[in-house]
Amino acid sequence: MQPNGPDTADLVSMLSLTQDDGDLFSGRCHAGAPLRAFGGQVAAQALTAAGRTIDAAQSPNSLHGYFLRAGDPRDPIEYRVERLHDGGTYANRRVTATQRGEAIFTLSASFKRPEEGYDRHVRTPSAAPPEQLTDPLDDPGPHPDYADFPGWGVISMRFVPPAEGSATPGQNEQLVWIRATQPLPDEPLLHVCALAYASDLSLASTAALDLQEPPPIRTATPRVRLVSLDHAMWFHRPFRADNWLLFATRSRTAGDGRGLATGEFFTRDGRLVASVTQEALLRPIALLRKS
C-alpha cells in the first residue's frame, strides 16, 4: 500500500518560504497529527528563514528549538528572524514562529565558516545496508492513522531489525536508514534543513519503543501520545540528505510524562555528520481518556 504522499509531496516546496518583508518570512506546514502542524517541518522552515539572512559561506552548525504551542496546518506561519551576531567565523540568529499573533516555536541557530584542522568521531554502528531492507510502506503498510502522512512521500526509511541480545537494559535503541526520496538541488542549506525535517520522523518514537512500534511500521492503534517539546541538532560535517544516512537513536530515560531521545547520523562510508537530541511529551492514551 502506498500513501497519497508520493503523488503530491515535494520536499523542496515543503521547506520553501515567502519573504514578506526584510527578515519576515512565511510558509505553510502539513499536519503531523490531526490539526497539529508537523514539528519537524516547523523547525526546518525556521532554520530556512535564518539561513536566508546569512552569508552563503557560512553553514548551520547547531540549532536549539522549543515547541510552545500546536501550530495549525490550515493557516500560514510567520517566521521573524532576529540578527543577533555576525562575526568573521560565527553568526547567530533567533527565529520566532507565530500564528494568530502567538508564538508557537522559537529557534536559536548558529552558523559558521568551515575550518581545517583536527578531526575525530566515533565509528558507525554495524547495520545491514538499506538495499537489503524492506520499504515500510509496502504491504501491509502503516496503521491507517499514519498512511497518508506527507512525510512518507518525501523521506525514504528502512528500519534495521534489532540484533538479539544487543540492547542495554533500560535503554531503547533503533537504527534507521533515511534519505530524501527525490534528488535535491546542490544547496547545502537545503540539505541541512531537509535533515532537520527528517530527524523528527522517528526520534521521539525511540523513547516509546518498549510500548509501541514507530509510526511507519506501526500496524496497531497507538498506545502512547508523543508530542515534541524541544529539539536540538549539531551539524559536524558536510553531507547530502538525498544519500542514505544511518540514523542511530537511543533513549535512556522516560518518566514524569516525558521521554528523552538522542541520535547520530552517519554516511555510508562511516562519517558522523550530525547529532540530535529531543525531549517529547510521553503519555499513555488510556490515561488521557480517563482524565
MARDO-478499 format. One record per residue (C-alpha): residue number from 1; residue in three letters; x, y, z. Coordinates in Angstrom, 1 decimal. Example, Ala and Ser with C-alpha at 12.3 -4.5 7.8 and 13.67 -1.06 7.14 Angstrom:
! MARDO-478499
TIGU; n; res; X; Y; Z
TIGU; 1; ala; 12.3; -4.5; 7.8 $
TIGU; 2; ser; 13.7; -1.1; 7.1 $
***
This chain:
! MARDO-478499
TIGU; n; res; X; Y; Z
TIGU; 1; met; 0.0; 0.0; 0.0 $
TIGU; 2; gln; 1.4; 3.4; -0.9 $
TIGU; 3; pro; 0.1; 6.6; 0.8 $
TIGU; 4; asn; -1.1; 9.7; -1.0 $
TIGU; 5; gly; 2.1; 11.5; -0.2 $
TIGU; 6; pro; 4.4; 10.3; -3.0 $
TIGU; 7; asp; 1.9; 11.6; -5.6 $
TIGU; 8; thr; 1.7; 15.1; -4.1 $
TIGU; 9; ala; 4.5; 15.8; -1.7 $
TIGU; 10; asp; 7.7; 17.8; -2.7 $
TIGU; 11; leu; 10.3; 18.3; 0.0 $
TIGU; 12; val; 11.8; 21.4; -1.6 $
TIGU; 13; ser; 8.3; 23.0; -1.7 $
TIGU; 14; met; 7.8; 21.9; 1.9 $
TIGU; 15; leu; 10.9; 23.8; 3.0 $
TIGU; 16; ser; 10.3; 26.9; 0.8 $
TIGU; 17; leu; 9.3; 30.2; 2.3 $
TIGU; 18; thr; 7.9; 33.5; 1.0 $
TIGU; 19; gln; 10.0; 36.6; 2.1 $
TIGU; 20; asp; 7.3; 39.0; 3.1 $
TIGU; 21; asp; 9.3; 42.0; 4.4 $
TIGU; 22; gly; 13.1; 42.1; 5.2 $
TIGU; 23; asp; 13.6; 39.5; 7.9 $
TIGU; 24; leu; 10.0; 38.3; 7.9 $
TIGU; 25; phe; 9.1; 35.1; 6.1 $
TIGU; 26; ser; 6.0; 32.9; 5.8 $
TIGU; 27; gly; 5.2; 29.3; 5.0 $
TIGU; 28; arg; 2.7; 26.5; 5.5 $
TIGU; 29; cys; 3.2; 23.2; 7.3 $
TIGU; 30; his; 1.4; 20.0; 6.9 $
TIGU; 31; ala; -0.2; 18.1; 9.8 $
TIGU; 32; gly; 1.8; 15.7; 11.9 $
TIGU; 33; ala; -1.3; 14.8; 13.9 $
TIGU; 34; pro; -4.9; 16.0; 13.3 $
TIGU; 35; leu; -4.9; 19.8; 13.3 $
TIGU; 36; arg; -1.3; 19.9; 14.6 $
TIGU; 37; ala; 1.5; 21.2; 12.3 $
TIGU; 38; phe; 4.4; 18.7; 12.0 $
TIGU; 39; gly; 7.1; 19.9; 14.3 $
TIGU; 40; gly; 10.0; 18.8; 12.0 $
TIGU; 41; gln; 8.7; 21.0; 9.2 $
TIGU; 42; val; 8.2; 24.0; 11.5 $
TIGU; 43; ala; 11.8; 23.6; 12.7 $
TIGU; 44; ala; 13.2; 23.1; 9.2 $
TIGU; 45; gln; 11.3; 26.2; 7.9 $
TIGU; 46; ala; 12.6; 28.3; 10.8 $
TIGU; 47; leu; 16.1; 27.2; 10.0 $
TIGU; 48; thr; 15.5; 28.0; 6.4 $
TIGU; 49; ala; 14.4; 31.5; 7.4 $
TIGU; 50; ala; 17.5; 32.0; 9.5 $
TIGU; 51; gly; 19.7; 30.8; 6.7 $
TIGU; 52; arg; 18.2; 33.2; 4.2 $
TIGU; 53; thr; 19.8; 36.0; 6.2 $
TIGU; 54; ile; 23.3; 34.5; 6.4 $
TIGU; 55; asp; 26.3; 34.8; 4.2 $
TIGU; 56; ala; 26.4; 31.9; 1.8 $
TIGU; 57; ala; 30.0; 31.0; 3.0 $
TIGU; 58; gln; 28.5; 30.1; 6.5 $
TIGU; 59; ser; 26.6; 26.9; 7.1 $
TIGU; 60; pro; 24.5; 25.8; 10.1 $
TIGU; 61; asn; 26.5; 24.2; 12.9 $
TIGU; 62; ser; 23.7; 24.0; 15.5 $
TIGU; 63; leu; 20.1; 24.7; 16.3 $
TIGU; 64; his; 18.0; 24.7; 19.5 $
TIGU; 65; gly; 14.3; 24.9; 19.3 $
TIGU; 66; tyr; 11.3; 24.9; 21.6 $
TIGU; 67; phe; 7.7; 23.9; 20.6 $
TIGU; 68; leu; 5.5; 26.3; 22.6 $
TIGU; 69; arg; 2.0; 25.7; 21.1 $
TIGU; 70; ala; 0.5; 23.4; 18.5 $
TIGU; 71; gly; 0.7; 25.0; 15.0 $
TIGU; 72; asp; -2.5; 24.9; 12.8 $
TIGU; 73; pro; -1.8; 23.3; 9.4 $
TIGU; 74; arg; -4.8; 25.3; 8.0 $
TIGU; 75; asp; -3.1; 28.7; 8.4 $
TIGU; 76; pro; 0.3; 30.1; 7.3 $
TIGU; 77; ile; 3.1; 30.5; 9.8 $
TIGU; 78; glu; 5.2; 33.7; 10.1 $
TIGU; 79; tyr; 8.9; 33.4; 10.8 $
TIGU; 80; arg; 10.6; 36.6; 12.1 $
TIGU; 81; val; 14.4; 36.5; 12.2 $
TIGU; 82; glu; 16.5; 38.5; 14.7 $
TIGU; 83; arg; 20.1; 39.1; 13.7 $
TIGU; 84; leu; 22.0; 38.6; 17.0 $
TIGU; 85; his; 25.6; 38.4; 15.8 $
TIGU; 86; asp; 27.6; 38.5; 12.6 $
TIGU; 87; gly; 31.3; 37.6; 13.1 $
TIGU; 88; gly; 34.2; 36.6; 11.0 $
TIGU; 89; thr; 33.6; 32.9; 11.7 $
TIGU; 90; tyr; 30.3; 32.6; 13.5 $
TIGU; 91; ala; 26.9; 34.2; 13.1 $
TIGU; 92; asn; 23.8; 33.7; 15.3 $
TIGU; 93; arg; 20.1; 34.1; 14.6 $
TIGU; 94; arg; 16.9; 33.8; 16.6 $
TIGU; 95; val; 13.6; 33.0; 14.9 $
TIGU; 96; thr; 10.1; 33.2; 16.3 $
TIGU; 97; ala; 7.4; 31.4; 14.5 $
TIGU; 98; thr; 3.9; 32.8; 15.1 $
TIGU; 99; gln; 0.3; 32.1; 14.2 $
TIGU; 100; arg; -2.6; 34.5; 15.0 $
TIGU; 101; gly; -0.2; 36.7; 17.0 $
TIGU; 102; glu; 1.0; 33.9; 19.3 $
TIGU; 103; ala; 4.4; 32.3; 19.3 $
TIGU; 104; ile; 4.3; 28.6; 18.5 $
TIGU; 105; phe; 8.0; 27.9; 18.1 $
TIGU; 106; thr; 11.3; 29.6; 18.9 $
TIGU; 107; leu; 14.7; 28.7; 17.3 $
TIGU; 108; ser; 18.2; 29.8; 18.1 $
TIGU; 109; ala; 20.7; 28.8; 15.3 $
TIGU; 110; ser; 24.4; 29.2; 14.9 $
TIGU; 111; phe; 26.3; 29.3; 11.5 $
TIGU; 112; lys; 30.0; 29.2; 10.8 $
TIGU; 113; arg; 32.6; 29.2; 8.1 $
TIGU; 114; pro; 34.4; 25.8; 7.6 $
TIGU; 115; glu; 37.8; 25.3; 9.1 $
TIGU; 116; glu; 40.7; 22.9; 8.5 $
TIGU; 117; gly; 42.2; 21.0; 11.5 $
TIGU; 118; tyr; 41.8; 18.2; 14.0 $
TIGU; 119; asp; 39.1; 15.7; 13.1 $
TIGU; 120; arg; 37.8; 12.8; 15.2 $
TIGU; 121; his; 34.5; 10.9; 15.5 $
TIGU; 122; val; 33.1; 7.5; 16.7 $
TIGU; 123; arg; 32.7; 4.6; 14.3 $
TIGU; 124; thr; 29.3; 3.9; 12.6 $
TIGU; 125; pro; 27.2; 1.1; 14.1 $
TIGU; 126; ser; 27.0; -2.2; 12.2 $
TIGU; 127; ala; 23.9; -2.4; 10.2 $
TIGU; 128; ala; 22.5; -4.2; 7.1 $
TIGU; 129; pro; 22.6; -1.9; 4.0 $
TIGU; 130; pro; 19.3; -0.3; 3.0 $
TIGU; 131; glu; 19.1; -2.3; -0.2 $
TIGU; 132; gln; 18.6; -5.5; 1.9 $
TIGU; 133; leu; 15.8; -4.0; 3.9 $
TIGU; 134; thr; 12.1; -3.5; 3.0 $
TIGU; 135; asp; 10.2; -0.3; 2.5 $
TIGU; 136; pro; 7.9; 0.1; 5.5 $
TIGU; 137; leu; 5.2; 1.5; 3.2 $
TIGU; 138; asp; 4.9; -1.8; 1.4 $
TIGU; 139; asp; 2.0; -4.1; 2.4 $
TIGU; 140; pro; 0.6; -4.4; 5.0 $
TIGU; 141; gly; 1.7; -0.7; 5.4 $
TIGU; 142; pro; 1.3; 1.5; 8.4 $
TIGU; 143; his; -1.8; 1.9; 10.6 $
TIGU; 144; pro; -4.4; 4.0; 8.7 $
TIGU; 145; asp; -3.9; 6.8; 11.1 $
TIGU; 146; tyr; -0.4; 7.3; 9.6 $
TIGU; 147; ala; -0.8; 6.0; 6.0 $
TIGU; 148; asp; -1.4; 9.5; 4.4 $
TIGU; 149; phe; 1.2; 11.4; 6.3 $
TIGU; 150; pro; 3.1; 13.6; 3.7 $
TIGU; 151; gly; 6.5; 12.8; 5.2 $
TIGU; 152; trp; 6.4; 9.3; 3.9 $
TIGU; 153; gly; 6.3; 10.8; 0.4 $
TIGU; 154; val; 9.4; 12.9; 0.7 $
TIGU; 155; ile; 11.6; 10.8; 3.0 $
TIGU; 156; ser; 12.5; 7.1; 2.4 $
TIGU; 157; met; 13.2; 5.0; 5.5 $
TIGU; 158; arg; 14.5; 1.5; 6.1 $
TIGU; 159; phe; 14.3; 0.1; 9.6 $
TIGU; 160; val; 17.2; -2.2; 10.7 $
TIGU; 161; pro; 15.9; -5.2; 12.7 $
TIGU; 162; pro; 17.4; -5.2; 16.2 $
TIGU; 163; ala; 20.2; -7.6; 16.9 $
TIGU; 164; glu; 19.5; -10.3; 19.5 $
TIGU; 165; gly; 20.9; -9.5; 22.9 $
TIGU; 166; ser; 22.4; -6.2; 21.9 $
TIGU; 167; ala; 20.2; -3.9; 23.9 $
TIGU; 168; thr; 21.4; -2.2; 27.1 $
TIGU; 169; pro; 18.9; -2.8; 30.0 $
TIGU; 170; gly; 16.6; 0.2; 30.3 $
TIGU; 171; gln; 17.6; 1.7; 27.0 $
TIGU; 172; asn; 15.6; 1.8; 23.8 $
TIGU; 173; glu; 17.7; 1.6; 20.6 $
TIGU; 174; gln; 16.8; 2.0; 16.9 $
TIGU; 175; leu; 18.7; 2.0; 13.6 $
TIGU; 176; val; 17.0; 3.5; 10.5 $
TIGU; 177; trp; 18.4; 4.3; 7.1 $
TIGU; 178; ile; 17.0; 7.6; 5.9 $
TIGU; 179; arg; 17.2; 9.8; 2.8 $
TIGU; 180; ala; 15.2; 12.3; 0.7 $
TIGU; 181; thr; 13.1; 10.3; -1.7 $
TIGU; 182; gln; 13.9; 12.6; -4.7 $
TIGU; 183; pro; 17.3; 14.2; -5.6 $
TIGU; 184; leu; 17.8; 17.6; -4.1 $
TIGU; 185; pro; 19.5; 20.7; -5.6 $
TIGU; 186; asp; 23.1; 21.4; -4.8 $
TIGU; 187; glu; 22.3; 23.8; -2.0 $
TIGU; 188; pro; 24.0; 23.0; 1.3 $
TIGU; 189; leu; 21.4; 24.9; 3.4 $
TIGU; 190; leu; 18.6; 22.9; 1.8 $
TIGU; 191; his; 20.3; 19.6; 2.7 $
TIGU; 192; val; 20.7; 20.7; 6.4 $
TIGU; 193; cys; 17.1; 21.8; 6.6 $
TIGU; 194; ala; 16.0; 18.5; 5.0 $
TIGU; 195; leu; 17.8; 16.6; 7.7 $
TIGU; 196; ala; 16.2; 18.7; 10.4 $
TIGU; 197; tyr; 12.8; 17.8; 8.9 $
TIGU; 198; ala; 13.7; 14.1; 8.7 $
TIGU; 199; ser; 15.2; 13.9; 12.2 $
TIGU; 200; asp; 11.7; 14.5; 13.7 $
TIGU; 201; leu; 10.1; 11.5; 11.9 $
TIGU; 202; ser; 11.5; 8.7; 14.2 $
TIGU; 203; leu; 13.4; 10.3; 17.0 $
TIGU; 204; ala; 10.6; 10.8; 19.6 $
TIGU; 205; ser; 9.2; 7.3; 18.9 $
TIGU; 206; thr; 12.5; 5.9; 20.2 $
TIGU; 207; ala; 11.5; 7.0; 23.7 $
TIGU; 208; ala; 8.4; 4.8; 23.4 $
TIGU; 209; leu; 9.8; 1.7; 21.6 $
TIGU; 210; asp; 9.2; -0.5; 24.6 $
TIGU; 211; leu; 5.5; 0.5; 24.4 $
TIGU; 212; gln; 4.7; 0.6; 20.6 $
TIGU; 213; glu; 6.3; 0.4; 17.2 $
TIGU; 214; pro; 7.3; 3.7; 15.4 $
TIGU; 215; pro; 4.6; 5.2; 13.0 $
TIGU; 216; pro; 6.0; 4.0; 9.6 $
TIGU; 217; ile; 5.8; 0.3; 10.7 $
TIGU; 218; arg; 3.0; 0.5; 13.3 $
TIGU; 219; thr; 0.0; -1.6; 12.3 $
TIGU; 220; ala; -1.8; -1.3; 15.7 $
TIGU; 221; thr; -3.7; 1.6; 17.2 $
TIGU; 222; pro; -1.1; 3.8; 19.1 $
TIGU; 223; arg; -1.0; 3.4; 22.9 $
TIGU; 224; val; 1.1; 6.5; 23.7 $
TIGU; 225; arg; 0.8; 10.1; 22.8 $
TIGU; 226; leu; 4.1; 11.7; 21.7 $
TIGU; 227; val; 4.4; 15.5; 21.2 $
TIGU; 228; ser; 7.8; 17.2; 20.7 $
TIGU; 229; leu; 8.8; 19.6; 23.4 $
TIGU; 230; asp; 12.2; 20.7; 22.3 $
TIGU; 231; his; 14.7; 19.8; 19.6 $
TIGU; 232; ala; 18.5; 20.4; 19.3 $
TIGU; 233; met; 20.9; 19.5; 16.4 $
TIGU; 234; trp; 24.6; 19.8; 15.7 $
TIGU; 235; phe; 26.0; 19.6; 12.2 $
TIGU; 236; his; 29.5; 18.2; 12.2 $
TIGU; 237; arg; 30.5; 17.6; 8.6 $
TIGU; 238; pro; 29.1; 18.1; 5.1 $
TIGU; 239; phe; 26.6; 15.6; 3.7 $
TIGU; 240; arg; 23.8; 15.2; 1.2 $
TIGU; 241; ala; 20.3; 14.4; 2.5 $
TIGU; 242; asp; 19.4; 12.6; -0.7 $
TIGU; 243; asn; 22.1; 10.0; 0.0 $
TIGU; 244; trp; 21.4; 7.2; 2.5 $
TIGU; 245; leu; 22.3; 8.1; 6.1 $
TIGU; 246; leu; 22.2; 5.7; 9.1 $
TIGU; 247; phe; 20.2; 7.3; 11.9 $
TIGU; 248; ala; 21.2; 5.6; 15.2 $
TIGU; 249; thr; 18.9; 6.6; 18.1 $
TIGU; 250; arg; 18.6; 5.7; 21.7 $
TIGU; 251; ser; 16.5; 6.6; 24.7 $
TIGU; 252; arg; 18.0; 6.2; 28.2 $
TIGU; 253; thr; 15.1; 7.6; 30.2 $
TIGU; 254; ala; 11.3; 8.2; 30.2 $
TIGU; 255; gly; 9.2; 9.4; 33.1 $
TIGU; 256; asp; 7.2; 12.3; 34.5 $
TIGU; 257; gly; 5.2; 12.4; 31.3 $
TIGU; 258; arg; 8.4; 12.9; 29.2 $
TIGU; 259; gly; 10.8; 10.9; 27.2 $
TIGU; 260; leu; 14.4; 11.8; 26.1 $
TIGU; 261; ala; 16.0; 10.5; 22.9 $
TIGU; 262; thr; 19.3; 11.2; 21.2 $
TIGU; 263; gly; 20.7; 10.2; 17.9 $
TIGU; 264; glu; 23.5; 10.4; 15.3 $
TIGU; 265; phe; 23.6; 10.4; 11.5 $
TIGU; 266; phe; 26.3; 8.5; 9.7 $
TIGU; 267; thr; 27.1; 8.4; 6.0 $
TIGU; 268; arg; 27.5; 5.1; 4.3 $
TIGU; 269; asp; 31.3; 5.5; 4.4 $
TIGU; 270; gly; 31.1; 5.9; 8.2 $
TIGU; 271; arg; 31.4; 9.7; 8.7 $
TIGU; 272; leu; 29.4; 11.1; 11.7 $
TIGU; 273; val; 27.7; 14.2; 10.1 $
TIGU; 274; ala; 25.1; 15.3; 12.7 $
TIGU; 275; ser; 23.8; 14.7; 16.2 $
TIGU; 276; val; 20.4; 15.4; 17.6 $
TIGU; 277; thr; 18.5; 15.4; 21.0 $
TIGU; 278; gln; 14.8; 15.7; 21.6 $
TIGU; 279; glu; 12.5; 15.6; 24.6 $
TIGU; 280; ala; 8.9; 14.7; 24.0 $
TIGU; 281; leu; 5.7; 14.6; 25.9 $
TIGU; 282; leu; 5.0; 10.9; 26.5 $
TIGU; 283; arg; 1.7; 9.9; 28.0 $
TIGU; 284; pro; -0.4; 6.7; 27.7 $
TIGU; 285; ile; -3.5; 7.4; 25.7 $
TIGU; 286; ala; -5.6; 5.3; 28.1 $
TIGU; 287; leu; -4.8; 7.7; 30.9 $
TIGU; 288; leu; -5.6; 10.7; 28.8 $
TIGU; 289; arg; -9.0; 9.3; 28.1 $
TIGU; 290; lys; -9.7; 8.9; 31.8 $
TIGU; 291; ser; -8.6; 12.5; 32.7 $
***
